[in-house]
């Protein structure tokens, strides 16, 4: 058996550099975001089918999760991922989610349980501030 290579996707904007679909032959998709700035918020979006699994191997992130309520509103809760508290965050369909790096050069690695389909995107977006949330760091 010979070794083979897969071309890894790359996208860059003013918020982050992203490698995506690192393991092409899986049913899901593994992506990595390199976030250089602590000023940008990468939010909000939700999926109807897809489950995300987020892990921070370097740096730290403030993660926003907006949960649907019975009255049609959303309740925002915060989680923190970092390389000092290693854990994977599972985000199920229907929950708006996003993140902000708390340290420059933070890395977010994430697994999607299905590949992103450009022709049938499973994503609904709203802008940061949509839920009246504050992405700043609280002084105590």
Backbone as a ProteinNet text record, in pm:
[ID]
protein_1_A
[PRIMARY]
XXXXXXXXXXXXXXXXXXXXXXXXXXXXXXXXXXXXXXXXXXXXXXXXXXXXXXXXXXXXXXXXXXXXXXXXXXXXXXXXXXXXXXXXXXXXXXXXXXXXXXXXXXXXXXXXXXXXXXXXXXXXXXXXXXXXXXXXXXXX
[TERTIARY]
84.8	0	88.7	59.5	134.6	69.2	148.9	100.3	28.4	-79.3	-149	-170.9	-196	-217.3	-353.1	-409.4	-534.3	-507.3	-558.2	-544.1	-633.8	-577.7	-650.9	-699.7	-825.9	-882.6	-827	-822.1	-771.1	-857.9	-891.7	-964.9	-909.7	-894.4	-842.6	-926.6	-958.8	-1019.9	-961.7	-1017.4	-958.5	-982.8	-1060.1	-1085	-993.3	-962.7	-888.5	-838.6	-746.5	-704	-762.1	-818.2	-885.3	-836.3	-808.4	-784.6	-911.7	-962.6	-1085.8	-1080.4	-1162.8	-1173.1	-1036.1	-969.7	-834.6	-830.9	-932.2	-941	-1056.1	-1028.2	-1128.9	-1215.3	-1160.7	-1233.1	-1320.5	-1342.9	-1432.5	-1572	-1672.8	-1809.4	-1828.2	-1751.4	-1755.4	-1644.1	-1613.6	-1512.3	-1435	-1301.1	-1214.2	-1158.8	-1175.5	-1128	-1043.7	-957	-875.6	-878.5	-902	-895.9	-781.6	-698.2	-592.1	-642.8	-662.3	-722.1	-616	-576.8	-467.5	-512.3	-637.1	-686.4	-781.9	-778.5	-874.9	-988.8	-989.5	-1089	-1210.6	-1199.1	-1306	-1390.9	-1520.1	-1614.6	-1654.1	-1646.1	-1687.5	-1821.1	-1929.7	-2063.6	-2168.7	-2284.1	-2355.1	-2400.3	-2407.2	-2472.1	-2522	-2619.1	-2672.1	-2692.5	-2707.2	-2732.2	-2862.8	-2928.4	-3050.1	-3019.4	-2908.9	-2875.2	-2740.9	-2646.5	-2506.2	-2476.8	-2394	-2340.8	-2193.4	-2150.7	-2011.3	-1945.6	-1816.9	-1735.7	-1615.7	-1603.3	-1496.5	-1393	-1266.6	-1154.5	-1048.4	-990.4	-886.8	-751.9	-663.5	-531.8	-430.3	-461.5	-367.9	-444.1	-411.7	-475.7	-603.8	-698.7	-826.2	-934.2	-1059	-1174.4	-1290.2	-1363.7	-1494.9	-1594.2	-1674.9	-1770.9	-1911.2	-1985.7	-2124.9	-2216.9	-2316.8	-2417.8	-2554.2	-2637.7	-2770.9	-2873.5	-2938.8	-3033.1	-3175.7	-3252	-3390.9	-3476.9	-3567.8	-3660.2	-3801	-3889.6	-4028.3	-4100.6	-4067.9	-4138	-4079.7	-3984.7	-3927	-3803.2	-3765.8	-3644.2	-3526.6	-3409.3	-3288.2	-3220	-3166.1	-3089.1	-2942.2	-2858.7	-2715.1	-2643.2	-2559	-2471.5	-2329.9	-2233.2	-2091.8	-2018	-1930	-1837.4	-1697.7	-1597.9	-1459.5	-1379.9	-1309.5	-1221.4	-1078.6	-985.9	-846.2	-753.7	-625.9	-525.6	-488	-546.8	-521.8	-636.5	-745.5	-862.1	-912.4	-839.8	-865.2	-995.9	-1087	-1214.9	-1273.8	-1365.1	-1433	-1576	-1618.6	-1754	-1838.7	-1949	-2040.6	-2155.7	-2178.9	-2284.4	-2385.1	-2503.6	-2605.9	-2686.5	-2759.4	-2838.7	-2937.4	-2963	-3060.3	-3002.7	-2875.8	-2812.7	-2723.2	-2751.6	-2661.1	-2530.3	-2418.1	-2288.7	-2188.3	-2085	-1977.5	-1867.6	-1758.3	-1647.2	-1567.9	-1489.4	-1394.9	-1268.4	-1153.6	-1026.1	-996.6	-946.6	-906.4	-756.5	-682.5	-538	-504.3	-408.1	-364.2	-307.5	-321.1	-267.6	-332.3	-459.2	-532.6	-575.1	-590.8	-628.1	-754.9	-853.2	-975.6	-976.5	-985.8	-999	-1142.2	-1207.9	-1346.2	-1380.4	-1463.5	-1512.6	-1660.4	-1701.4	-1841.7	-1885.6	-1999.3	-2038	-2088.3	-2096	-2120.7	-2045.6	-2008.9	-1932.9	-2020.1	-1958.8	-2027.9	-2063.8	-2189.5	-2238.1	-2270.9	-2186.6	-2202.9	-2336.8	-2387.7	-2514.9	-2636.3	-2621.2	-2730	-2675.3	-2634.6	-2572.3	-2669.4	-2618.8	-2694.9	-2650.8	-2682.4	-2632.3	-2726.7	-2759.2	-2836.5	-2756.3	-2731	-2644.8	-2722.9	-2677.9	-2717.9	-2591.2	-2594.5	-2475.2	-2450.4	-2323.8	-2295.5	-2380.4	-2431	-2518.4	-2665.7	-2696.9	-2836	-2917.6	-2854.7	-2925.1	-2904.9	-2844.7	-2819.1	-2704	-2620.2	-2509.8	-2390.9	-2303.3	-2181	-2062	-1984.4	-1868.6	-1744.8	-1754.6	-1639.5	-1608.7	-1491.6	-1450.4	-1491.5	-1560.2	-1611.8	-1498.2	-1496.4	-1400.4	-1459.3	-1376.4	-1423.3	-1328.1
-118.5	0	124	214.8	339.2	447.2	541.1	656.9	749.2	810.8	908.4	1036.1	1143.5	1273	1328.1	1406.5	1475.9	1624.8	1702.1	1847.2	1900	1977.3	2035.8	2173.5	2203.1	2333.7	2442.1	2565.7	2679.5	2801.3	2875.1	3001.4	3098.7	3224.1	3326.5	3452.3	3513.9	3646.2	3723.1	3839.3	3921.5	3866	3757.9	3696.9	3579.7	3499.2	3375.5	3314.9	3220.3	3134.3	2996.5	2931.7	2804.7	2696.9	2581.3	2459.7	2377.6	2325.5	2249.1	2122	2027.3	1895.1	1827.9	1823.1	1769	1620.3	1545.5	1402.9	1381.7	1391.8	1391.9	1265.9	1151.6	1025.8	986.9	1076.1	1047.3	1098.3	1047.5	1095.7	1234.2	1266.8	1398.7	1485.1	1591.8	1685.6	1740.9	1739.4	1796.2	1928.3	2034.6	2168.1	2225.7	2320.9	2391.5	2540.1	2624.1	2769.5	2824.2	2906.9	2980.1	3122.6	3164.8	3295.3	3387.9	3486.9	3575.9	3694.1	3731.5	3852.1	3818.7	3898.6	3885.8	3986.5	4059.1	4163.5	4115.2	4003.7	3958.3	3848.4	3856.3	3753.9	3672.6	3542.1	3452.4	3392.9	3461.1	3419.6	3489.3	3453.7	3338.8	3253.2	3123.4	3036.2	2910.8	2845.7	2719.1	2623.8	2497	2392.4	2321.2	2271	2191.3	2042.7	1997.7	1854.5	1825.6	1910.1	1884.2	1905.3	1816.9	1833.2	1870.6	1971.2	2016.5	1968.5	1939.6	1904.9	1997.9	2086.3	2186.8	2152	2174.2	2146.9	2254.1	2302.6	2406.1	2346.5	2315.7	2262.4	2369.4	2498.1	2606.1	2735.3	2805.6	2933.4	2915.8	3009.1	3002.9	3078.1	3034.1	3091.1	3111	3219.7	3239.6	3190	3090.8	3030.5	3071.7	3126.9	3163.3	3056.1	3021.6	2923.2	2986.9	2997.4	3055.9	2944.6	2912.1	2801.1	2850.8	2781.5	2821.9	2797.2	2892.8	2883.4	2856.3	2813.5	2780.9	2899.7	3022.4	3141.4	3196.8	3124.1	3166.8	3254	3288.8	3366.7	3271	3328	3248.3	3294.7	3199.4	3229.1	3202.5	3307	3294.6	3247	3146	3096.9	3093.3	3099.9	3105.6	2982.3	2931.9	2825.7	2875.2	2815.5	2854.1	2728.9	2735.1	2627	2679.2	2598.1	2641	2519.7	2547.9	2442.3	2409.3	2478.2	2450.6	2372.7	2357.9	2283.3	2202.9	2096.9	2022.3	1945	1979.2	1910.3	1940.9	1857.5	1877.2	1920.1	2024.5	2077.1	2024.5	1956.8	1904.7	2003.4	2049.6	2146.6	2079.5	2053.6	1981.2	2076.6	2020.5	2103.4	2193.9	2312.4	2406.1	2507.9	2493.7	2586.6	2681.6	2812	2908.5	2905.2	2919.9	2914.8	3003.6	3041.6	3124	3135.6	3205	3215.4	3344.2	3374.9	3485.8	3437.2	3456.2	3417.4	3512	3456.7	3536.7	3561.5	3491.2	3507.7	3510.8	3594.5	3589	3451.5	3411.6	3284.4	3161.2	3172.1	3056.7	2967.8	2839.2	2741.9	2668.7	2664	2587.1	2473.4	2351.8	2235	2186.2	2157.7	2114.4	2005.2	1913.6	1802.6	1825.3	1811.6	1819.9	1679.1	1635.5	1496	1470.4	1575.9	1559.1	1667.8	1638.6	1735.3	1854.7	1971.8	2091.8	2076.1	2100	2086.7	2226.1	2277.5	2411.4	2428.3	2321.3	2328.5	2324.6	2267.2	2256.8	2288.4	2413.7	2445.6	2427.2	2365	2343.1	2449.1	2573.8	2681.8	2801.1	2857.3	2981.1	3079.1	3198.6	3296.3	3419.2	3474.7	3607.6	3676.9	3808.1	3884.9	3887.6	3906.7	3927.7	4043.4	4028.4	4128	4098.6	4003.3	3969.9	3932.7	3867.8	3823.1	3919.8	4036.4	4134.2	4094.8	4003.5	3951.3	4047.1	4029.4	4108.4	4013.2	4027.4	3940.6	3988.8	4100.5	4151.7	4066.6	4093	4022.5	4103.2	4039.3	4106	4136.3	4259.3	4295.7	4257.6	4194.7	4153.8	4202
0	0	0	-89.5	-97.3	-11.7	30.9	105.2	7.9	52.8	-30.1	50.1	-19.5	43.6	3.9	93.5	68.2	77.8	-16.6	-9.9	101.4	190.9	302.4	261.2	290.7	258.4	349.1	299.2	376.1	348	453.5	440.4	543.1	503.9	595.8	582.1	695.7	697	814.3	846.9	953.1	1093.1	1104.6	1235	1263.9	1161.2	1186.3	1055.5	1070.8	960.4	989.7	886.6	909.1	813	868.4	789.4	802.9	692.2	703.5	620.8	663.3	601.9	593.7	709.2	719	683.4	724.1	693.9	596.3	470	364.5	361.5	393	375.5	494	587.8	699.5	665.7	737.2	713.8	774.5	875.8	936.7	881.7	954.4	907.3	1026.7	1018	1120.7	1068.5	1147.3	1110.3	1223	1189.4	1288.4	1255.9	1357.2	1341.3	1425.4	1362.8	1431.2	1448	1571.6	1596.3	1653.8	1575.4	1613.4	1698.4	1689.6	1755.3	1869.2	1973.6	2082.7	2065.7	1956.5	1932.3	1854.3	1784.3	1696	1759.8	1732.2	1775.2	1652.6	1662.8	1555.2	1599.1	1566.6	1612.6	1527.2	1539.9	1592.2	1475.9	1494.1	1396.9	1468.5	1404.8	1457.2	1340.9	1374.2	1275.7	1309.3	1206	1227	1239.6	1176.6	1177	1245.1	1223.1	1257.8	1406.5	1462.2	1597.2	1585.3	1662.2	1665.1	1794	1784.6	1901.2	1899.2	1998	2001.5	2107.7	2073.1	2162.9	2142.3	2251	2245.2	2286.4	2188.9	2224.5	2261.6	2231.5	2263.5	2286.6	2396.6	2426.1	2502.9	2480.8	2551.7	2474.8	2497	2428.7	2524.8	2503.4	2563.5	2460.1	2496.6	2404.3	2445.9	2351.2	2375.3	2322.3	2402.3	2363.4	2389.3	2286.6	2300.5	2285.5	2398.1	2403.8	2378.3	2291.4	2266.9	2391.1	2416	2529	2476.4	2563.6	2526.2	2463.3	2505.8	2456.8	2326.2	2265.5	2138.8	2152.7	2275.1	2298.1	2316.7	2338	2361.1	2489	2563.9	2684.8	2654.9	2675.5	2648.6	2774	2755.2	2862.3	2808.2	2899.7	2861.1	2910.2	2826.3	2862.1	2826.2	2887.9	2859.6	2826.3	2714.4	2673.2	2675.1	2726.1	2728.1	2732.7	2708.9	2716.5	2860.7	2956.3	3098.4	3161.6	3087	3132.9	3012.8	2979	2855.9	2863.3	2773.5	2762.8	2626	2581.7	2454.3	2480.7	2411.2	2424.5	2308.7	2341	2239.7	2223.9	2099.4	2070.8	1977.5	2028.9	1953.9	1864.2	1766.7	1675.9	1750.8	1691.9	1747.4	1843.2	1881	1975.1	1896	1905.4	1844.4	1921.7	1850.7	1917.1	1844.7	1919.7	1866.6	1970.2	1932.7	2025.9	2004.9	2107.4	2104.6	2173.8	2110.1	2172.4	2288.4	2396.6	2512.4	2513.8	2426.9	2413.5	2264.9	2224.7	2084.8	2052	1927	1876.3	1940.2	1975.2	2026.8	1910.5	1940.4	1837.2	1880.7	1790.2	1812	1711.1	1760.6	1675.1	1689.9	1578.5	1589.9	1489.6	1538.5	1457.7	1431.7	1306.6	1266.5	1229.7	1279.5	1254.8	1112.7	1030.6	887.5	812.6	690.4	611.7	574.5	566	522.5	375	341.7	205.2	152.3	64.6	9.1	-61.6	-123.3	-195.4	-103.4	15.6	113.6	252.9	275.7	405.3	522.4	626.6	750	849.6	818.8	902.5	892.3	1007.2	1013.7	1097.6	1043.9	1111.1	1157.9	1269.8	1316.2	1366.3	1372.7	1409.5	1560.3	1601.9	1744.5	1797.4	1919.6	1980.9	1958.9	1872.5	1839.5	1963.6	2058.9	2179.8	2296.8	2270.6	2376.5	2467.3	2420.5	2501.2	2500.7	2599.5	2610.5	2599.4	2492.5	2470.3	2545.7	2615.3	2690.4	2811.5	2870.1	2991.2	3111.9	3203.3	3321.3	3420.3	3473.6	3579.2	3713.2	3796.6	3930.3	4034.8
[MASK]
++++++++++++++++++++++++++++++++++++++++++++++++++++++++++++++++++++++++++++++++++++++++++++++++++++++++++++++++++++++++++++++++++++++++++++

